[in-house]
Amino acid sequence: MTSIKEQIHAQISGALAGAAFPIDTPEKLIAAFPAGADTTCQVGDVKMTAGEAGKLLKATDFPFLSATQVADVIVERAGL
């Protein structure tokens, strides 16, 4: 069975699968999600929107070079 962290990571990576990297600003990252800030990842009771996830990021995190890199940072900072 995969962990919540792994499932959320996969959902974030999947949501950004079609994005053009590198992404160099928070605004461009949010715009890369299918439903923008309202894009939601959910596993059981754990639910996070792209807008909420974006608040976990810092200016120094950019540029992001891949969907995996974005997911790595978000799940780490979310403490999942």
Backbone as JSON, one array per atom type, in Angstrom:
{
  "sequence": "MTSIKEQIHAQISGALAGAAFPIDTPEKLIAAFPAGADTTCQVGDVKMTAGEAGKLLKATDFPFLSATQVADVIVERAGL",
  "N": [[0.84, -1.19, 0.0], [0.53, 2.22, -0.82], [1.84, 5.21, 0.66], [0.2, 8.16, 2.07], [1.72, 10.38, 1.5], [3.13, 9.5, -0.77], [1.0, 9.13, -2.55], [-0.15, 11.72, -2.77], [2.07, 13.01, -3.82], [2.22, 11.71, -6.31], [-0.18, 12.59, -7.43], [0.23, 15.37, -7.63], [2.46, 15.41, -9.36], [1.26, 14.2, -11.57], [-0.74, 16.07, -12.18], [0.77, 18.13, -13.12], [1.88, 17.11, -15.38], [1.6, 17.9, -18.05], [2.75, 20.38, -18.12], [4.92, 23.09, -19.09], [8.24, 23.11, -18.49], [11.34, 24.88, -17.7], [9.71, 26.35, -14.8], [9.4, 29.5, -13.61], [8.16, 31.28, -11.8], [5.85, 31.73, -9.02], [3.26, 32.34, -9.92], [3.21, 31.37, -12.54], [3.5, 28.7, -11.98], [1.12, 28.03, -10.56], [-0.67, 28.57, -12.62], [-0.03, 26.49, -14.29], [-1.28, 24.24, -13.33], [-4.12, 22.11, -13.93], [-6.69, 23.16, -13.11], [-5.9, 25.57, -12.17], [-5.4, 27.46, -9.19], [-7.39, 26.13, -7.89], [-7.12, 23.45, -8.36], [-7.24, 20.26, -7.0], [-5.72, 17.97, -4.79], [-6.3, 14.89, -3.3], [-6.34, 12.5, -0.71], [-7.96, 10.21, 1.05], [-8.73, 11.69, 4.09], [-7.02, 13.75, 3.74], [-6.57, 16.7, 2.1], [-5.61, 18.99, -0.38], [-5.27, 22.04, -2.04], [-3.94, 23.43, -5.1], [-3.48, 26.12, -4.7], [-3.19, 26.29, -1.91], [-0.96, 24.65, -1.61], [0.9, 26.14, -2.98], [1.48, 28.15, -1.2], [3.34, 27.03, 0.43], [5.68, 27.23, -0.83], [8.79, 28.92, -1.55], [10.37, 31.92, -2.75], [12.98, 31.31, -3.37], [12.84, 28.7, -4.17], [12.39, 28.56, -6.85], [13.88, 28.52, -10.15], [11.61, 25.81, -10.99], [12.36, 22.66, -12.32], [11.08, 20.36, -13.04], [8.04, 18.36, -12.83], [8.22, 16.47, -10.84], [10.1, 17.59, -9.11], [8.65, 19.79, -8.1], [6.59, 18.42, -6.75], [8.13, 17.0, -4.86], [9.1, 19.08, -3.16], [6.69, 20.21, -2.21], [5.34, 18.05, -0.84], [7.22, 17.52, 1.12], [7.35, 19.95, 2.62], [4.72, 20.11, 3.43], [4.58, 18.27, 5.35], [3.65, 15.66, 5.17]],
  "CA": [[0.0, 0.0, 0.0], [1.33, 3.43, -0.88], [1.56, 6.18, 1.72], [-0.48, 9.39, 1.68], [2.74, 11.23, 0.9], [3.39, 9.01, -2.13], [-0.19, 9.36, -3.38], [-0.23, 13.16, -3.05], [3.19, 13.28, -4.73], [1.83, 11.23, -7.63], [-1.25, 13.46, -7.94], [0.85, 16.64, -8.01], [3.25, 15.13, -10.56], [0.32, 13.95, -12.66], [-1.42, 17.32, -12.53], [1.73, 18.99, -13.84], [2.51, 16.31, -16.44], [1.61, 18.61, -19.32], [3.31, 21.72, -17.95], [6.2, 23.39, -19.75], [9.28, 23.49, -17.53], [11.29, 25.32, -16.32], [8.7, 27.31, -14.34], [10.23, 30.39, -12.81], [7.44, 32.12, -10.84], [4.69, 31.07, -8.4], [2.08, 32.56, -10.76], [3.28, 30.43, -13.67], [3.29, 27.35, -11.45], [-0.32, 27.87, -10.31], [-1.33, 28.54, -13.93], [0.28, 25.21, -14.95], [-2.21, 23.21, -12.85], [-5.31, 22.05, -14.8], [-7.75, 24.06, -12.65], [-5.24, 26.67, -11.48], [-5.29, 27.37, -7.73], [-8.45, 25.25, -7.39], [-6.76, 22.05, -8.59], [-7.2, 19.62, -5.68], [-5.18, 16.62, -4.58], [-6.95, 14.37, -2.1], [-6.17, 11.1, -0.33], [-8.69, 10.05, 2.3], [-9.1, 12.95, 4.73], [-6.01, 14.76, 3.42], [-6.95, 17.42, 0.89], [-4.8, 20.18, -0.57], [-5.41, 22.67, -3.35], [-2.69, 24.0, -5.62], [-3.31, 27.42, -4.05], [-2.63, 26.05, -0.57], [0.39, 24.1, -1.79], [1.75, 27.25, -3.42], [1.88, 28.94, -0.02], [4.45, 26.33, 1.05], [6.87, 27.47, -1.63], [9.53, 30.16, -1.33], [10.93, 32.48, -3.99], [14.24, 30.64, -3.64], [12.58, 27.37, -4.74], [12.27, 28.69, -8.3], [12.93, 27.84, -11.03], [11.4, 24.37, -10.91], [12.76, 22.06, -13.6], [10.24, 19.21, -13.36], [6.87, 18.13, -11.97], [8.7, 15.7, -9.69], [10.75, 18.53, -8.2], [7.57, 20.53, -7.44], [5.93, 17.49, -5.83], [9.07, 16.73, -3.77], [9.12, 20.21, -2.23], [5.37, 20.39, -1.58], [5.05, 17.0, 0.15], [8.17, 17.69, 2.22], [6.95, 21.1, 3.43], [3.39, 19.87, 4.0], [4.74, 17.37, 6.49], [2.81, 14.47, 4.96]],
  "C": [[0.89, 1.26, 0.0], [0.9, 4.4, 0.22], [0.79, 7.38, 1.16], [0.51, 10.3, 0.96], [3.0, 10.81, -0.55], [2.21, 9.29, -3.06], [-0.35, 10.83, -3.74], [0.87, 13.55, -4.03], [2.81, 12.89, -6.16], [0.75, 12.13, -8.25], [-0.69, 14.81, -8.4], [1.64, 16.46, -9.3], [2.34, 14.94, -11.77], [-0.37, 15.21, -13.14], [-0.52, 18.24, -13.35], [2.39, 18.29, -15.02], [2.59, 17.06, -17.77], [2.22, 19.99, -19.27], [4.64, 21.87, -18.68], [7.19, 23.87, -18.7], [10.48, 24.02, -18.29], [10.16, 26.32, -16.06], [9.41, 28.2, -13.33], [9.51, 31.33, -11.85], [6.28, 31.34, -10.23], [3.44, 31.2, -9.27], [2.05, 31.59, -11.93], [3.04, 29.0, -13.2], [1.8, 27.09, -11.22], [-1.07, 27.76, -11.64], [-1.1, 27.21, -14.65], [-0.63, 24.08, -14.49], [-3.49, 23.26, -13.68], [-6.44, 23.0, -14.4], [-7.16, 25.23, -11.86], [-5.17, 26.42, -9.98], [-6.32, 26.41, -7.14], [-8.19, 23.78, -7.65], [-6.57, 21.39, -7.22], [-6.61, 18.23, -5.74], [-5.81, 16.12, -3.29], [-6.68, 12.89, -1.95], [-6.85, 10.95, 1.02], [-9.11, 11.4, 2.85], [-8.12, 14.08, 4.4], [-6.35, 15.39, 2.07], [-6.13, 18.7, 0.8], [-5.05, 20.74, -1.96], [-4.05, 23.19, -3.8], [-2.41, 25.35, -4.97], [-2.7, 27.28, -2.67], [-1.19, 25.55, -0.67], [1.37, 25.21, -2.17], [2.25, 28.1, -2.27], [3.06, 28.3, 0.71], [5.78, 26.62, 0.34], [7.49, 28.83, -1.31], [10.1, 30.64, -2.66], [12.22, 31.76, -4.37], [14.08, 29.22, -4.21], [12.59, 27.39, -6.28], [13.64, 28.94, -8.92], [12.8, 26.35, -10.72], [11.68, 23.81, -12.29], [11.9, 20.87, -13.99], [9.05, 19.12, -12.41], [7.29, 17.39, -10.71], [9.33, 16.61, -8.65], [9.69, 19.34, -7.42], [6.93, 19.65, -6.37], [6.83, 17.19, -4.63], [9.02, 17.83, -2.72], [7.8, 20.34, -1.49], [5.11, 19.31, -0.52], [5.99, 17.1, 1.36], [7.71, 18.8, 3.17], [5.59, 20.89, 4.08], [3.44, 18.93, 5.2], [3.88, 16.12, 6.38], [3.58, 13.2, 5.3]]
}
